[in-house]
Amino acid sequence: MTILFILLTIVGVAVVVVGLWGVGIYNGLVTARNAFKNAFAQIDVQLQRRFDLIPNLVETAKGYMSHERETLEAVVAARAAAQSGLSAAKANPGDPAAMAELAAAQGQLNAGLGRLLAVAEAYPDLKANQNMMQLTEELTTTENKVAFARQAYNDSVMAFNNKREIFPSSLLAGMFNFAPAALLDIPADKAEVREAPKVQF
């Protein structure tokens, strides 16, 4: 009877240890997933700020650039597409399709803004306009904040993906459907997308 009791105690302790170990791994995966979702929320804040600046930038430019209507409309359309891409990504941060859609939409918006600011160079009165100077400065600052937020998000995604792929976490990650998260990458073949619009006055 004593040997049976000892064996049952050993088995019971082993089950408790394995259970606690599993709970620790599961909680670590949840924490890492929440960290990258929180990092994405910071991207959301900065992109919303960027979206708020663009209509003011377009309105300021509109008075000076009456012959550049197509450029202005392209920026407005790209902003709408970028907002749609952000909404899709907010619904499921880390989802590969949503991140790809967001990256593509942001790339189009960056290209449109780059064209707008390049065309604005040909209008000296617009370049000297106080509103335009302030808006472009705020836009540049926001672009930098977006870049930092994107880097923090990508770092968090990498930490999560590493945690879910390393044995033995990979066992629990598969059992509890912890899908890999996607980085927010800008396509390498679009140089104009990788750089924030250059502002020179």
N, C-alpha and C positions, 0 to 999 in steps of 0.2 A: 504494500500500500504506500509506503514511504517513497519508493522508487517511482511509482506511478505519479505521485503528487509532485515530486521533483521534476519529472519529465513534463508534466502539464504546466508547471510554473515556468520552466524554461521556454516552452512553446508559447505560453501566454506573454511572457516578457518579449520574446522575439517578435510576436505579432504586433504588440504595442510599439516597439521600436521601429519596425517597418512601417507601421501606420503613421507614426509621427514623422518619420523620414519622408513619406509620400506627401503628407500635408505640408511639410516645409517646402518641398519642391513645387507643389501646386501653388502655394502662396507666393513663391518667388516668381513663377510664371505670370501670375495675375498682376503682381506688382510691376513687373517689367512691361507688361502690356499696357497697364494704366499709365506708366511713365511715358511711353511713346504717344499715347493718345493725348496726354497733357501737353507734350511738346508740340503736337499738331495744333492744339488749341492756340498756342502762341503764334503759329503761322497764320491761323485764321484771323487773329486780332490785327496783325500787321497787314495782311492782304485786304481786310475790310477798310483799314485806314487808307491804303493805296486806292481802293475803289472810290472812296469818298473824295479824294483829291482830284481824280481824273475829270469829273464833270466841270469842276472849277477851272482846271487847266484848259479844257476845251472851250469853255465859255470865254475865258480871257483871250485865247488865241483867235476865236471866231471873229472878233471885231477887227482884227488886223489881217487875218488870212482869208478874206472872202473868196479868193480864187483857189483855195486849197480845201474846198468842201469835201472832196473825196477822202483826203487824209484824215480830216476830222471825223467823218462818218466811220472810217475804218477803225479808229481808236474807240469810238463809242460801241461799235459792234464787238470788237475784241474784248472790251470791258464786260459786256453782257455775257459773252461766252466764258470768260474767266470766272465770273460770278457763278455761273451754272456749274462749271468744273469744281469750284470750291464747295458748292452745296453738295455735290455728289461725294466729294472726299470727306466732308464733315459727317456725312451719314455713316461712313465706314472707313475711318482712318486706317491706313496700312493696306487696304485692299488694292491689289496690283492694278486692276482696271481703273479704279477711281484715281489712283496716284498718277497713272499714265495720262488720263484725261485732264487732270489738273495741270500736270507739267506741260502738256501740249497747249492748253488754253493760256497758261501764263506765258509761254513762249511767244504765242501770237500777240498777246498784249504787249510784251516787252518790245517786240519788233515794231508794232504800231506806234508805241510811245517814242521809240528811237527815231522813226521816220518823222513824227510830229516835231520833235525837238530839233532834228536836222533841218527841216523846212523852216522852222522858226528862226534859224540863224540868218535867213535871207531877209528878215524883217527887223531892221534896226530899232524902230519904235517899239516893237513887241519885246525885243530883247531888253530894252531899257525900262519897260513897264514894271512898276514896283510889285504889283500882284503876280505877274509872271515870274519874276525873280524869286519871290517868296514861295510860290507854289513849286517851282522846280527844285528849290532847295529842300523843301519838305518832302518832295517826291524822292529825291536822292537819299535823304536820311531814312525814309521809309524803306527804300530798296535795300539799304544796308541792314536794316533791322530784319527784313524778310530773309536776307542771306544768312544772318546769324541764327534766326529761328529755324530755318531749313536745316542748317548744320546740326543744331541741337536735336531736331527731330530725327535726322538720319543717324546720329550717334545713338539715340534711344532705340531706334529700330534695330540697329546692329546689335546692341546689347540684348534686346529681346530675342532676336533670331539666334544669336550665339547660345543663349540660355536654353532655348527650345531644341537646339540641335545637338547639344552636348549630352552624352550618355551620363547618367541615367535619366536626366530630365526629358530626353527625347521619347522615352517610353510613356511617361505621363502626358507629354504634349500631344502625342498621337491619340492616346485614349480619350483625352478631353477636348479634342479638336482645337488646339492652339495652332491656327494656321500661320504660316510665315507672313510677316509684314513686309510691304514694299517700301523702298526708299523713295524720296521725292527727288528725282533726277531731272536735270535739264538735258535734252538730247545733245550729244557731243558734236553732231554735224551742223549745229546752228550756232555759229559764233556770236551772232547778234543777240541770241537769247541768253547766253552765259553771262554777258556783261550788263550791268545796269546802264540805262541810258546816260550818255555823257552830257553834262550840262555845263556850258561855258558862256559866261556873259562878260 
